[in-house]
């Protein structure tokens, strides 16, 4: 129909998606959550049973490592 000068709706090629501020904020949030997870894992390892972050200490006999 373009030979008659008519345009079909949505006939134009759409632009490729590009990075915007929301994509940047998403990457920043993921990086912040990853850094917080590493920090909390190290903190849990320092107070966990036998130096592991996954085991809980007995509430009646809590022992902490030296802070050196």
Biopython code that builds the backbone (N, CA, C, O; Angstrom):
import numpy as np
from Bio.PDB.StructureBuilder import StructureBuilder

atoms = [
    (1, "UNK", "N", (0.807, -1.196, 0.000)),
    (1, "UNK", "CA", (0.000, 0.000, 0.000)),
    (1, "UNK", "C", (0.849, 1.259, 0.000)),
    (1, "UNK", "O", (0.329, 2.361, -0.168)),
    (2, "UNK", "N", (2.168, 1.099, 0.190)),
    (2, "UNK", "CA", (3.008, 2.281, 0.226)),
    (2, "UNK", "C", (3.062, 2.968, -1.137)),
    (2, "UNK", "O", (3.455, 4.131, -1.221)),
    (3, "UNK", "N", (2.685, 2.288, -2.178)),
    (3, "UNK", "CA", (2.682, 2.920, -3.495)),
    (3, "UNK", "C", (1.607, 3.996, -3.592)),
    (3, "UNK", "O", (1.687, 4.872, -4.454)),
    (4, "UNK", "N", (0.612, 3.943, -2.726)),
    (4, "UNK", "CA", (-0.429, 4.963, -2.702)),
    (4, "UNK", "C", (-0.170, 6.012, -1.633)),
    (4, "UNK", "O", (-1.000, 6.895, -1.416)),
    (5, "UNK", "N", (0.978, 5.924, -0.961)),
    (5, "UNK", "CA", (1.306, 6.902, 0.064)),
    (5, "UNK", "C", (0.701, 6.582, 1.416)),
    (5, "UNK", "O", (0.698, 7.431, 2.308)),
    (6, "UNK", "N", (0.191, 5.380, 1.584)),
    (6, "UNK", "CA", (-0.417, 5.021, 2.867)),
    (6, "UNK", "C", (0.615, 4.278, 3.710)),
    (6, "UNK", "O", (1.447, 3.534, 3.191)),
    (7, "UNK", "N", (0.543, 4.490, 4.977)),
    (7, "UNK", "CA", (1.458, 3.825, 5.908)),
    (7, "UNK", "C", (0.664, 2.874, 6.796)),
    (7, "UNK", "O", (-0.399, 3.223, 7.309)),
    (8, "UNK", "N", (1.187, 1.694, 6.964)),
    (8, "UNK", "CA", (0.555, 0.744, 7.866)),
    (8, "UNK", "C", (1.026, 1.022, 9.288)),
    (8, "UNK", "O", (2.199, 1.331, 9.501)),
    (9, "UNK", "N", (0.133, 0.917, 10.254)),
    (9, "UNK", "CA", (0.549, 1.148, 11.636)),
    (9, "UNK", "C", (1.557, 0.096, 12.083)),
    (9, "UNK", "O", (1.390, -1.095, 11.820)),
    (10, "UNK", "N", (2.592, 0.551, 12.754)),
    (10, "UNK", "CA", (3.615, -0.365, 13.227)),
    (10, "UNK", "C", (4.501, -0.884, 12.117)),
    (10, "UNK", "O", (5.236, -1.851, 12.318)),
    (11, "UNK", "N", (4.450, -0.274, 10.970)),
    (11, "UNK", "CA", (5.229, -0.738, 9.837)),
    (11, "UNK", "C", (6.691, -0.353, 9.916)),
    (11, "UNK", "O", (7.535, -0.975, 9.271)),
    (12, "UNK", "N", (6.997, 0.659, 10.695)),
    (12, "UNK", "CA", (8.387, 1.080, 10.822)),
    (12, "UNK", "C", (9.168, 0.103, 11.688)),
    (12, "UNK", "O", (8.634, -0.506, 12.615)),
    (13, "UNK", "N", (10.429, -0.027, 11.364)),
    (13, "UNK", "CA", (11.278, -0.897, 12.162)),
    (13, "UNK", "C", (11.545, -0.239, 13.508)),
    (13, "UNK", "O", (11.919, 0.932, 13.572)),
    (14, "UNK", "N", (11.356, -0.981, 14.562)),
    (14, "UNK", "CA", (11.552, -0.434, 15.903)),
    (14, "UNK", "C", (13.034, -0.394, 16.230)),
    (14, "UNK", "O", (13.811, -1.229, 15.767)),
    (15, "UNK", "N", (13.410, 0.583, 17.028)),
    (15, "UNK", "CA", (14.804, 0.705, 17.445)),
    (15, "UNK", "C", (15.153, -0.425, 18.406)),
    (15, "UNK", "O", (14.307, -0.891, 19.169)),
    (16, "UNK", "N", (16.397, -0.852, 18.357)),
    (16, "UNK", "CA", (16.851, -1.903, 19.263)),
    (16, "UNK", "C", (16.855, -1.374, 20.694)),
    (16, "UNK", "O", (17.137, -0.195, 20.908)),
    (17, "UNK", "N", (16.553, -2.208, 21.666)),
    (17, "UNK", "CA", (16.566, -1.735, 23.050)),
    (17, "UNK", "C", (17.975, -1.301, 23.468)),
    (17, "UNK", "O", (18.972, -1.905, 23.072)),
    (18, "UNK", "N", (18.027, -0.269, 24.256)),
    (18, "UNK", "CA", (19.322, 0.225, 24.707)),
    (18, "UNK", "C", (19.335, 0.308, 26.230)),
    (18, "UNK", "O", (18.293, 0.255, 26.883)),
    (19, "UNK", "N", (20.526, 0.436, 26.769)),
    (19, "UNK", "CA", (20.650, 0.573, 28.216)),
    (19, "UNK", "C", (20.104, 1.923, 28.648)),
    (19, "UNK", "O", (20.336, 2.938, 27.991)),
    (20, "UNK", "N", (19.386, 1.927, 29.743)),
    (20, "UNK", "CA", (18.875, 3.183, 30.277)),
    (20, "UNK", "C", (19.195, 3.244, 31.774)),
    (20, "UNK", "O", (19.911, 2.387, 32.293)),
    (21, "UNK", "N", (18.676, 4.234, 32.449)),
    (21, "UNK", "CA", (18.993, 4.438, 33.871)),
    (21, "UNK", "C", (18.498, 3.268, 34.722)),
    (21, "UNK", "O", (19.131, 2.921, 35.719)),
    (22, "UNK", "N", (17.392, 2.665, 34.347)),
    (22, "UNK", "CA", (16.848, 1.559, 35.134)),
    (22, "UNK", "C", (17.726, 0.316, 35.026)),
    (22, "UNK", "O", (17.870, -0.433, 35.992)),
    (23, "UNK", "N", (18.304, 0.102, 33.863)),
    (23, "UNK", "CA", (19.226, -1.017, 33.704)),
    (23, "UNK", "C", (20.472, -0.796, 34.560)),
    (23, "UNK", "O", (20.966, -1.727, 35.196)),
    (24, "UNK", "N", (20.970, 0.424, 34.573)),
    (24, "UNK", "CA", (22.123, 0.745, 35.412)),
    (24, "UNK", "C", (21.813, 0.574, 36.886)),
    (24, "UNK", "O", (22.638, 0.056, 37.639)),
    (25, "UNK", "N", (20.635, 1.003, 37.301)),
    (25, "UNK", "CA", (20.238, 0.837, 38.701)),
    (25, "UNK", "C", (20.070, -0.639, 39.056)),
    (25, "UNK", "O", (20.368, -1.047, 40.178)),
    (26, "UNK", "N", (19.600, -1.427, 38.113)),
    (26, "UNK", "CA", (19.463, -2.866, 38.354)),
    (26, "UNK", "C", (20.828, -3.503, 38.572)),
    (26, "UNK", "O", (21.003, -4.291, 39.501)),
    (27, "UNK", "N", (21.797, -3.168, 37.724)),
    (27, "UNK", "CA", (23.147, -3.700, 37.894)),
    (27, "UNK", "C", (23.757, -3.236, 39.208)),
    (27, "UNK", "O", (24.442, -4.014, 39.873)),
    (28, "UNK", "N", (23.527, -1.997, 39.592)),
    (28, "UNK", "CA", (24.029, -1.483, 40.860)),
    (28, "UNK", "C", (23.409, -2.230, 42.040)),
    (28, "UNK", "O", (24.104, -2.542, 43.007)),
    (29, "UNK", "N", (22.115, -2.517, 41.968)),
    (29, "UNK", "CA", (21.440, -3.246, 43.038)),
    (29, "UNK", "C", (21.975, -4.675, 43.152)),
    (29, "UNK", "O", (22.179, -5.175, 44.258)),
    (30, "UNK", "N", (22.199, -5.324, 42.026)),
    (30, "UNK", "CA", (22.726, -6.696, 42.051)),
    (30, "UNK", "C", (24.136, -6.712, 42.629)),
    (30, "UNK", "O", (24.475, -7.591, 43.422)),
    (31, "UNK", "N", (24.960, -5.743, 42.232)),
    (31, "UNK", "CA", (26.325, -5.677, 42.766)),
    (31, "UNK", "C", (26.309, -5.397, 44.269)),
    (31, "UNK", "O", (27.110, -5.963, 45.013)),
    (32, "UNK", "N", (25.404, -4.527, 44.719)),
    (32, "UNK", "CA", (25.307, -4.224, 46.149)),
    (32, "UNK", "C", (24.849, -5.442, 46.945)),
    (32, "UNK", "O", (25.375, -5.709, 48.026)),
    (33, "UNK", "N", (23.889, -6.169, 46.428)),
    (33, "UNK", "CA", (23.414, -7.375, 47.116)),
    (33, "UNK", "C", (24.497, -8.449, 47.163)),
    (33, "UNK", "O", (24.621, -9.159, 48.161)),
    (34, "UNK", "N", (25.274, -8.573, 46.103)),
    (34, "UNK", "CA", (26.366, -9.543, 46.108)),
    (34, "UNK", "C", (27.428, -9.164, 47.136)),
    (34, "UNK", "O", (27.934, -10.022, 47.860)),
    (35, "UNK", "N", (27.765, -7.872, 47.197)),
    (35, "UNK", "CA", (28.761, -7.424, 48.180)),
    (35, "UNK", "C", (28.245, -7.620, 49.601)),
    (35, "UNK", "O", (29.004, -8.029, 50.480)),
    (36, "UNK", "N", (26.968, -7.335, 49.840)),
    (36, "UNK", "CA", (26.388, -7.529, 51.168)),
    (36, "UNK", "C", (26.366, -9.009, 51.553)),
    (36, "UNK", "O", (26.584, -9.354, 52.714)),
    (37, "UNK", "N", (26.107, -9.872, 50.589)),
    (37, "UNK", "CA", (26.093, -11.310, 50.868)),
    (37, "UNK", "C", (27.485, -11.806, 51.254)),
    (37, "UNK", "O", (27.624, -12.606, 52.179)),
    (38, "UNK", "N", (28.510, -11.337, 50.552)),
    (38, "UNK", "CA", (29.880, -11.728, 50.884)),
    (38, "UNK", "C", (30.253, -11.215, 52.268)),
    (38, "UNK", "O", (30.856, -11.942, 53.058)),
    (39, "UNK", "N", (29.902, -9.970, 52.567)),
    (39, "UNK", "CA", (30.199, -9.387, 53.871)),
    (39, "UNK", "C", (29.518, -10.167, 54.993)),
    (39, "UNK", "O", (30.149, -10.458, 56.009)),
    (40, "UNK", "N", (28.261, -10.506, 54.828)),
    (40, "UNK", "CA", (27.531, -11.235, 55.862)),
    (40, "UNK", "C", (28.038, -12.670, 55.995)),
    (40, "UNK", "O", (28.033, -13.214, 57.100)),
    (41, "UNK", "N", (28.474, -13.296, 54.905)),
    (41, "UNK", "CA", (29.036, -14.640, 54.992)),
    (41, "UNK", "C", (30.324, -14.619, 55.802)),
    (41, "UNK", "O", (30.556, -15.501, 56.629)),
    (42, "UNK", "N", (31.164, -13.611, 55.565)),
    (42, "UNK", "CA", (32.401, -13.507, 56.340)),
    (42, "UNK", "C", (32.114, -13.231, 57.810)),
    (42, "UNK", "O", (32.790, -13.770, 58.686)),
    (43, "UNK", "N", (31.114, -12.392, 58.087)),
    (43, "UNK", "CA", (30.751, -12.108, 59.474)),
    (43, "UNK", "C", (30.192, -13.357, 60.159)),
    (43, "UNK", "O", (30.502, -13.617, 61.322)),
    (44, "UNK", "N", (29.379, -14.121, 59.451)),
    (44, "UNK", "CA", (28.825, -15.350, 60.028)),
    (44, "UNK", "C", (29.917, -16.396, 60.230)),
    (44, "UNK", "O", (29.858, -17.178, 61.179)),
    (45, "UNK", "N", (30.904, -16.417, 59.350)),
    (45, "UNK", "CA", (32.007, -17.370, 59.504)),
    (45, "UNK", "C", (32.842, -17.059, 60.737)),
    (45, "UNK", "O", (33.394, -17.969, 61.355)),
    (46, "UNK", "N", (32.939, -15.788, 61.099)),
    (46, "UNK", "CA", (33.765, -15.428, 62.249)),
    (46, "UNK", "C", (33.106, -15.810, 63.578)),
    (46, "UNK", "O", (33.800, -15.972, 64.582)),
    (47, "UNK", "N", (31.793, -15.953, 63.599)),
    (47, "UNK", "CA", (31.126, -16.316, 64.853)),
    (47, "UNK", "C", (30.494, -17.704, 64.813)),
    (47, "UNK", "O", (29.967, -18.172, 65.822)),
    (48, "UNK", "N", (30.540, -18.358, 63.669)),
    (48, "UNK", "CA", (29.930, -19.679, 63.539)),
    (48, "UNK", "C", (30.732, -20.765, 64.236)),
    (48, "UNK", "O", (31.896, -20.564, 64.585)),
    (49, "UNK", "N", (30.117, -21.894, 64.431)),
    (49, "UNK", "CA", (30.758, -23.040, 65.084)),
    (49, "UNK", "C", (31.852, -23.584, 64.171)),
    (49, "UNK", "O", (31.616, -23.826, 62.987)),
    (50, "UNK", "N", (33.038, -23.773, 64.719)),
    (50, "UNK", "CA", (34.204, -24.276, 63.987)),
    (50, "UNK", "C", (34.585, -23.388, 62.809)),
    (50, "UNK", "O", (35.207, -23.867, 61.860)),
    (51, "UNK", "N", (34.232, -22.120, 62.845)),
    (51, "UNK", "CA", (34.606, -21.185, 61.785)),
    (51, "UNK", "C", (33.798, -21.304, 60.509)),
    (51, "UNK", "O", (34.194, -20.768, 59.474)),
    (52, "UNK", "N", (32.672, -21.997, 60.565)),
    (52, "UNK", "CA", (31.820, -22.102, 59.377)),
    (52, "UNK", "C", (30.587, -21.231, 59.552)),
    (52, "UNK", "O", (30.151, -20.971, 60.673)),
    (53, "UNK", "N", (30.042, -20.793, 58.458)),
    (53, "UNK", "CA", (28.865, -19.927, 58.515)),
    (53, "UNK", "C", (27.569, -20.728, 58.596)),
    (53, "UNK", "O", (26.509, -20.156, 58.853)),
    (54, "UNK", "N", (27.635, -22.027, 58.385)),
    (54, "UNK", "CA", (26.417, -22.827, 58.276)),
    (54, "UNK", "C", (26.010, -23.515, 59.576)),
    (54, "UNK", "O", (24.848, -23.890, 59.731)),
    (55, "UNK", "N", (26.931, -23.685, 60.503)),
    (55, "UNK", "CA", (26.596, -24.386, 61.741)),
    (55, "UNK", "C", (26.278, -23.389, 62.848)),
    (55, "UNK", "O", (26.931, -22.353, 62.974)),
    (56, "UNK", "N", (25.269, -23.716, 63.646)),
    (56, "UNK", "CA", (24.879, -22.858, 64.764)),
    (56, "UNK", "C", (25.605, -23.291, 66.032)),
    (56, "UNK", "O", (25.883, -24.473, 66.234)),
    (57, "UNK", "N", (25.902, -22.326, 66.871)),
    (57, "UNK", "CA", (26.526, -22.649, 68.155)),
    (57, "UNK", "C", (25.460, -23.023, 69.170)),
    (57, "UNK", "O", (24.296, -22.643, 69.044)),
    (58, "UNK", "N", (25.878, -23.769, 70.168)),
    (58, "UNK", "CA", (24.988, -24.116, 71.263)),
    (58, "UNK", "C", (24.725, -22.846, 72.077)),
    (58, "UNK", "O", (25.685, -22.190, 72.483)),
    (59, "UNK", "N", (23.471, -22.474, 72.333)),
    (59, "UNK", "CA", (23.180, -21.227, 73.052)),
    (59, "UNK", "C", (23.766, -21.178, 74.466)),
    (59, "UNK", "O", (23.983, -20.092, 75.003)),
    (60, "UNK", "N", (24.023, -22.333, 75.069)),
    (60, "UNK", "CA", (24.536, -22.346, 76.445)),
    (60, "UNK", "C", (26.050, -22.236, 76.521)),
    (60, "UNK", "O", (26.597, -21.938, 77.583)),
    (61, "UNK", "N", (26.732, -22.473, 75.410)),
    (61, "UNK", "CA", (28.199, -22.377, 75.420)),
    (61, "UNK", "C", (28.679, -21.738, 74.119)),
    (61, "UNK", "O", (29.104, -22.435, 73.198)),
    (62, "UNK", "N", (28.609, -20.428, 74.050)),
    (62, "UNK", "CA", (29.029, -19.702, 72.861)),
    (62, "UNK", "C", (30.500, -19.340, 72.991)),
    (62, "UNK", "O", (30.927, -18.786, 74.004)),
    (63, "UNK", "N", (31.272, -19.657, 71.955)),
    (63, "UNK", "CA", (32.695, -19.292, 71.935)),
    (63, "UNK", "C", (32.964, -18.468, 70.688)),
    (63, "UNK", "O", (32.442, -18.756, 69.610)),
    (64, "UNK", "N", (33.793, -17.432, 70.851)),
    (64, "UNK", "CA", (34.139, -16.566, 69.730)),
    (64, "UNK", "C", (35.634, -16.655, 69.459)),
    (64, "UNK", "O", (36.425, -16.860, 70.380)),
    (65, "UNK", "N", (36.019, -16.501, 68.196)),
    (65, "UNK", "CA", (37.424, -16.500, 67.835)),
    (65, "UNK", "C", (38.043, -15.186, 68.267)),
    (65, "UNK", "O", (37.345, -14.200, 68.502)),
    (66, "UNK", "N", (39.375, -15.188, 68.370)),
    (66, "UNK", "CA", (40.086, -13.945, 68.650)),
    (66, "UNK", "C", (39.908, -12.975, 67.506)),
    (66, "UNK", "O", (39.805, -13.399, 66.355)),
    (67, "UNK", "N", (39.869, -11.691, 67.785)),
    (67, "UNK", "CA", (39.648, -10.679, 66.764)),
    (67, "UNK", "C", (40.945, -10.263, 66.062)),
    (67, "UNK", "O", (40.979, -9.214, 65.419)),
    (68, "UNK", "N", (41.990, -11.048, 66.171)),
    (68, "UNK", "CA", (43.279, -10.694, 65.560)),
    (68, "UNK", "C", (43.326, -10.988, 64.126)),
    (68, "UNK", "O", (44.344, -10.744, 63.479)),
]
sb = StructureBuilder()
sb.init_structure("model")
sb.init_model(0)
sb.init_chain("A")
sb.init_seg("    ")
for serial, (resi, resn, name, xyz) in enumerate(atoms, 1):
    if name == "N":
        sb.init_residue(resn, " ", resi, " ")
    sb.init_atom(name, np.array(xyz, "f"), 0.0, 1.0, " ", f" {name:<3s}", serial, name[0])
structure = sb.get_structure()
